[in-house]
């Protein structure tokens, strides 16, 4: 876990930014010894957002399945994909 004081962010932004890009990890920013915020690279943020969106979709699909929505086997799904491939 990377923890830096807010003065580091203010005084050494370039170093903090480079550290975030190199490690691809969030950097926790403190103010007066208390947690205040998180700094991360855009790439790490976008990857995290994609992961959270995917988890949300998986959870929604699982909830549909548990509530009785129609499902198909892997073989059925593969057959449907093959059909669609030849339609194009």
Backbone torsions as a table, in degrees:
resi	resn	phi	psi	omega
1	UNK	NA	128.5	179.6
2	UNK	-98.0	125.3	-179.3
3	UNK	-128.6	129.1	179.6
4	UNK	-135.0	147.4	176.2
5	UNK	-74.9	155.7	-179.0
6	UNK	-60.4	-27.5	178.1
7	UNK	-64.7	-32.6	176.4
8	UNK	-63.3	-42.5	179.6
9	UNK	-64.0	-41.2	-179.1
10	UNK	-70.3	-44.4	-173.5
11	UNK	-89.7	-28.6	-175.4
12	UNK	-128.4	47.9	-176.7
13	UNK	-53.6	-43.4	-178.8
14	UNK	-57.9	-43.3	179.4
15	UNK	-67.0	-42.7	-179.9
16	UNK	-64.8	-43.1	179.0
17	UNK	-61.9	-44.3	178.7
18	UNK	-64.1	-41.5	178.5
19	UNK	-61.0	-42.3	179.6
20	UNK	-64.3	-41.9	179.2
21	UNK	-68.1	-41.5	-177.8
22	UNK	-68.5	-42.9	-175.9
23	UNK	-87.0	-21.9	-175.0
24	UNK	55.0	29.4	179.9
25	UNK	-119.6	151.2	176.1
26	UNK	-68.4	146.2	176.3
27	UNK	-113.4	119.9	-178.9
28	UNK	-82.0	129.8	-178.6
29	UNK	-105.3	130.2	179.0
30	UNK	-109.2	154.5	174.8
31	UNK	-134.8	120.9	-177.0
32	UNK	56.1	37.6	176.2
33	UNK	80.6	-0.1	-179.3
34	UNK	-112.2	148.1	176.1
35	UNK	-59.4	136.4	-176.3
36	UNK	-130.9	-32.2	-177.9
37	UNK	-171.4	-178.7	180.0
38	UNK	-133.5	137.5	177.1
39	UNK	-118.4	134.4	177.5
40	UNK	-150.3	160.9	178.9
41	UNK	-70.1	157.1	177.9
42	UNK	-61.0	-40.7	-179.5
43	UNK	-60.3	-45.7	179.7
44	UNK	-65.1	-39.3	179.1
45	UNK	-64.3	-46.7	-179.5
46	UNK	-63.7	-39.2	177.4
47	UNK	-63.4	-41.6	178.6
48	UNK	-65.0	-42.7	178.4
49	UNK	-62.3	-42.5	177.7
50	UNK	-60.5	-44.3	179.8
51	UNK	-62.1	-44.3	179.9
52	UNK	-65.2	-39.6	177.4
53	UNK	-64.2	-41.4	179.1
54	UNK	-64.8	-43.1	178.2
55	UNK	-61.1	-39.3	178.9
56	UNK	-62.8	-42.6	178.6
57	UNK	-65.7	-41.4	178.8
58	UNK	-63.9	-43.1	178.6
59	UNK	-62.2	-43.0	179.0
60	UNK	-63.0	-42.6	179.1
61	UNK	-64.3	-40.5	179.5
62	UNK	-66.5	-38.7	177.7
63	UNK	-64.8	-39.8	176.2
64	UNK	-61.7	-44.9	-179.7
65	UNK	-60.8	-45.0	-179.2
66	UNK	-66.8	-25.9	-179.9
67	UNK	-87.9	4.9	173.1
68	UNK	100.9	11.3	178.0
69	UNK	-62.4	148.7	-179.6
70	UNK	-64.5	136.0	178.4
71	UNK	-123.5	172.8	176.5
72	UNK	-139.1	156.7	179.9
73	UNK	-77.3	169.1	177.1
74	UNK	-61.2	-40.9	179.8
75	UNK	-62.9	-41.3	178.0
76	UNK	-65.0	-42.6	179.2
77	UNK	-63.6	-42.9	178.8
78	UNK	-61.4	-42.6	179.3
79	UNK	-63.1	-43.1	178.4
80	UNK	-63.2	-40.5	178.4
81	UNK	-64.4	-39.6	177.6
82	UNK	-62.3	-43.0	177.7
83	UNK	-58.3	-47.1	-178.7
84	UNK	-65.2	-34.0	180.0
85	UNK	-61.8	-41.6	-177.7
86	UNK	-81.2	-13.7	175.8
87	UNK	-72.9	-29.1	-175.6
88	UNK	-80.3	NA	NA
